[in-house]
Amino acid sequence: MRTKVLILIVALVLGATAAVLAAKYLTDARSTIESESEPIEVLVAQEDIPRGVSAEELLANDLIVLEEVPRRFVASGAISSEAALEGRVLADPLSAGEQVTDGRFELPSTAGLAYSIPGELIALSIPVDEVQGVSGLVKPGDHVALFVTFDSHEIAQGGPITKLLIKDTKVLAVGAALRSERSNTGEEETQEGVLDTTRDDTQQASLNAITLTLALTADSAEKVVFAEETGTVWAALLPATGGELPETPGRTMQNILQ
């Protein structure tokens, strides 16, 4: 009898232990499943996207947007913050529905200028001095309008004229710089967060002659090259808020005061 009682006690203890272990296993399994099912926001491509598009264009045109994805399906290196792509370009194509990963993007200086040229356009560099180039304040990514002046020697009839040549074109590079970066010299933060924007003589001299590399259609590139060869081209910085410039008649000695 005593032996049977002992066996029964052992069986009950083992059963209780098994029940506790099973409950713990189920709890851990449920926690794991819940953790893996936790929604995580990551950037996802909304359509097929070719390489070379800047992160700014992708985000502005909603070509990549934040979507919730179960944790267990999140790709390695997936990007969950728009800020993580700042100043970068797509180095490899993306397919619709594909998660955006860090390895697909590079800095323009690493990827090369070709990655920054929008599709169907070409990159053309024009020389400008400090005045023609908006005092050196144009940065890569800005948009500019181009004006051209022809003097009387280059116009068979009608005399000198100044005319809006290109309404809007994106600046791909300024000199050799493919992205806008804060200079370590001349923009050091002072007390109370005030930036010292004074330039030394070396910096001032570097602004005297620069090149602007622009994204243009082949037709517009022909106009700009001709204007550069036969006239004087000026760049005008466009506002970041956008807006199309109106058509203008051009200015000559006959209508300059109208």
C-alpha positions as CSV (number, residue, x, y, z in Angstrom):
1,M,0.0,0.0,0.0
2,R,2.8,2.4,1.0
3,T,4.5,1.7,-2.3
4,K,1.3,2.5,-4.3
5,V,1.0,5.8,-2.4
6,L,4.6,6.7,-3.1
7,I,4.1,5.9,-6.9
8,L,0.9,8.1,-6.9
9,I,2.7,11.0,-5.3
10,V,5.6,10.7,-7.8
11,A,3.1,10.6,-10.6
12,L,1.3,13.7,-9.4
13,V,4.6,15.6,-9.0
14,L,5.7,14.6,-12.5
15,G,2.3,15.5,-13.9
16,A,2.4,18.9,-12.2
17,T,5.9,19.5,-13.4
18,A,4.9,18.6,-16.9
19,A,1.9,20.9,-16.7
20,V,4.1,23.8,-15.5
21,L,6.7,23.2,-18.2
22,A,4.0,22.9,-20.9
23,A,2.3,26.1,-19.7
24,K,5.7,27.9,-19.7
25,Y,6.4,26.6,-23.2
26,L,3.0,27.8,-24.4
27,T,3.6,31.2,-22.8
28,D,7.0,31.5,-24.3
29,A,5.7,30.4,-27.7
30,R,2.8,32.8,-27.5
31,S,5.2,35.6,-26.6
32,T,7.5,34.7,-29.5
33,I,4.6,34.7,-31.9
34,E,3.3,38.0,-30.6
35,S,6.7,39.5,-30.8
36,E,7.2,38.3,-34.4
37,S,3.8,39.5,-35.3
38,E,4.5,43.0,-33.9
39,P,4.0,45.5,-36.7
40,I,7.1,47.5,-37.6
41,E,7.1,50.5,-39.9
42,V,9.5,50.2,-42.8
43,L,9.8,52.0,-46.1
44,V,8.3,50.1,-49.0
45,A,8.5,50.8,-52.8
46,Q,5.1,51.6,-54.3
47,E,6.2,50.8,-57.9
48,D,9.2,49.7,-59.9
49,I,11.9,52.3,-59.5
50,P,15.1,52.6,-61.6
51,R,18.4,53.4,-60.0
52,G,19.7,56.9,-59.9
53,V,16.7,58.5,-58.2
54,S,17.5,60.7,-55.2
55,A,15.9,59.8,-51.8
56,E,14.4,63.3,-51.7
57,E,12.5,62.6,-55.0
58,L,11.4,59.2,-53.9
59,L,9.9,60.6,-50.7
60,A,8.4,63.7,-52.2
61,N,6.6,61.7,-54.9
62,D,5.5,59.0,-52.5
63,L,7.4,56.4,-54.5
64,I,8.5,54.9,-51.1
65,V,6.3,55.2,-48.1
66,L,6.2,53.8,-44.5
67,E,4.1,50.6,-44.1
68,E,3.6,48.3,-41.2
69,V,5.2,44.8,-41.7
70,P,5.2,42.0,-39.2
71,R,8.6,41.8,-37.5
72,R,9.3,38.3,-38.7
73,F,9.0,39.6,-42.3
74,V,11.2,42.6,-42.0
75,A,14.2,42.4,-44.3
76,S,17.7,42.7,-42.9
77,G,18.8,46.3,-43.2
78,A,15.3,47.6,-43.8
79,I,15.0,51.4,-43.3
80,S,12.3,52.7,-40.9
81,S,13.2,56.4,-40.9
82,E,13.1,58.8,-43.8
83,A,15.9,60.8,-42.2
84,A,18.2,57.8,-42.7
85,L,18.1,58.4,-46.5
86,E,19.0,62.1,-46.5
87,G,21.4,63.1,-49.2
88,R,21.5,59.6,-50.8
89,V,20.6,58.1,-54.2
90,L,19.3,54.8,-55.2
91,A,22.1,52.6,-56.5
92,D,20.1,49.5,-57.4
93,P,16.5,49.3,-58.9
94,L,13.6,48.6,-56.5
95,S,10.6,46.5,-57.4
96,A,7.0,47.3,-56.4
97,G,6.3,46.1,-52.8
98,E,10.0,45.6,-52.0
99,Q,11.3,46.8,-48.6
100,V,13.8,49.6,-48.9
101,T,17.2,48.5,-47.4
102,D,20.3,50.4,-46.5
103,G,22.4,48.6,-49.1
104,R,20.4,49.9,-52.0
105,F,21.5,53.5,-51.4
106,E,24.8,55.3,-51.7
107,L,26.1,58.9,-51.3
108,P,26.3,60.7,-54.7
109,S,30.0,61.2,-54.2
110,T,30.4,57.4,-54.0
111,A,27.8,56.4,-56.6
112,G,28.9,59.0,-59.1
113,L,27.0,61.8,-60.8
114,A,25.3,59.5,-63.3
115,Y,23.2,58.2,-60.4
116,S,21.9,61.7,-59.8
117,I,20.6,62.4,-63.3
118,P,16.9,62.0,-63.7
119,G,15.7,59.7,-66.5
120,E,15.6,61.1,-70.0
121,L,17.8,64.0,-69.0
122,I,21.6,64.7,-69.4
123,A,24.0,66.6,-67.2
124,L,25.6,69.8,-68.6
125,S,28.1,72.0,-66.9
126,I,28.2,75.8,-67.4
127,P,30.8,78.2,-66.1
128,V,29.6,81.1,-63.9
129,D,31.3,83.6,-61.7
130,E,30.2,84.7,-58.2
131,V,27.6,87.2,-59.6
132,Q,26.2,85.0,-62.3
133,G,26.0,82.1,-59.9
134,V,23.9,83.9,-57.3
135,S,26.9,84.8,-55.1
136,G,27.9,81.1,-54.7
137,L,24.7,80.4,-52.7
138,V,23.4,77.8,-55.1
139,K,23.6,74.3,-53.7
140,P,23.3,70.8,-55.3
141,G,19.6,69.9,-55.3
142,D,18.4,73.6,-55.8
143,H,16.5,74.6,-58.9
144,V,17.5,77.6,-61.0
145,A,16.2,79.5,-64.0
146,L,18.6,80.6,-66.8
147,F,18.7,84.0,-68.5
148,V,20.7,84.9,-71.6
149,T,21.9,88.3,-72.9
150,F,23.0,88.7,-76.5
151,D,24.8,92.0,-77.4
152,S,24.4,93.8,-80.7
153,H,27.4,92.2,-82.3
154,E,25.7,88.8,-82.1
155,I,22.2,89.8,-83.2
156,A,21.8,90.6,-86.8
157,Q,18.7,92.7,-86.2
158,G,17.0,94.2,-83.2
159,G,20.1,95.0,-81.1
160,P,20.9,93.6,-77.6
161,I,18.3,91.4,-75.8
162,T,18.0,89.7,-72.5
163,K,15.5,86.7,-72.4
164,L,14.4,83.9,-70.0
165,L,16.1,80.9,-71.6
166,I,15.3,78.0,-69.2
167,K,12.4,78.3,-66.7
168,D,13.5,75.6,-64.3
169,T,16.4,73.1,-64.1
170,K,17.8,71.1,-61.2
171,V,21.4,71.7,-60.1
172,L,23.1,68.4,-59.9
173,A,26.5,69.7,-58.7
174,V,28.3,72.9,-57.9
175,G,31.9,72.6,-58.9
176,A,32.9,69.1,-57.8
177,A,30.3,68.9,-54.9
178,L,27.5,66.5,-55.5
179,R,25.7,67.3,-52.3
180,S,25.1,70.3,-50.1
181,E,27.4,70.1,-47.1
182,R,28.1,72.5,-44.3
183,S,31.6,74.0,-44.5
184,N,33.8,73.5,-41.4
185,T,35.4,76.9,-42.1
186,G,33.2,80.0,-42.0
187,E,30.2,78.3,-40.5
188,E,31.4,77.3,-37.1
189,E,28.7,77.5,-34.4
190,T,29.4,80.3,-31.9
191,Q,28.0,81.0,-28.5
192,E,24.1,81.0,-28.3
193,G,23.9,79.0,-31.5
194,V,24.8,81.9,-33.9
195,L,26.6,80.8,-37.0
196,D,29.7,82.8,-38.1
197,T,29.3,83.1,-41.9
198,T,32.3,85.2,-42.6
199,R,34.6,83.9,-45.3
200,D,38.3,84.1,-45.4
201,D,40.2,85.2,-48.5
202,T,40.8,81.6,-49.7
203,Q,37.0,80.8,-49.6
204,Q,36.2,84.1,-51.3
205,A,38.6,83.4,-54.1
206,S,37.1,79.9,-54.6
207,L,33.7,81.6,-55.4
208,N,35.1,83.7,-58.2
209,A,34.7,81.0,-60.8
210,I,32.6,77.9,-60.5
211,T,30.6,75.5,-62.6
212,L,27.0,74.6,-62.3
213,T,26.1,71.1,-63.5
214,L,22.4,71.1,-64.6
215,A,19.9,68.4,-65.5
216,L,18.6,69.2,-69.0
217,T,16.8,67.7,-71.9
218,A,18.8,67.4,-75.1
219,D,16.9,70.3,-76.6
220,S,17.4,72.6,-73.6
221,A,21.1,71.6,-73.5
222,E,21.5,72.8,-77.1
223,K,20.0,76.2,-76.2
224,V,22.3,76.6,-73.2
225,V,25.4,75.6,-75.1
226,F,24.5,78.1,-77.9
227,A,23.8,80.8,-75.3
228,E,27.1,80.2,-73.6
229,E,29.0,80.3,-76.9
230,T,27.4,83.4,-78.2
231,G,26.1,85.3,-75.2
232,T,26.2,85.7,-71.4
233,V,24.2,83.3,-69.2
234,W,22.9,84.2,-65.7
235,A,21.5,81.8,-63.2
236,A,18.6,82.8,-60.9
237,L,17.8,80.7,-57.8
238,L,14.2,79.5,-57.6
239,P,12.3,79.2,-54.4
240,A,12.1,75.8,-52.6
241,T,8.3,76.1,-52.6
242,G,8.3,75.8,-56.4
243,G,6.0,77.7,-58.8
244,E,6.5,78.2,-62.6
245,L,7.9,81.4,-64.0
246,P,5.6,83.3,-66.4
247,E,6.4,83.8,-70.0
248,T,8.3,87.0,-70.7
249,P,8.8,89.0,-73.9
250,G,12.5,89.6,-73.4
251,R,14.0,93.0,-72.8
252,T,15.6,95.2,-75.4
253,M,16.4,98.9,-75.6
254,Q,12.9,99.5,-77.0
255,N,10.9,98.0,-74.1
256,I,13.3,98.1,-71.1
257,L,11.3,101.0,-69.6
258,Q,7.8,99.5,-70.2
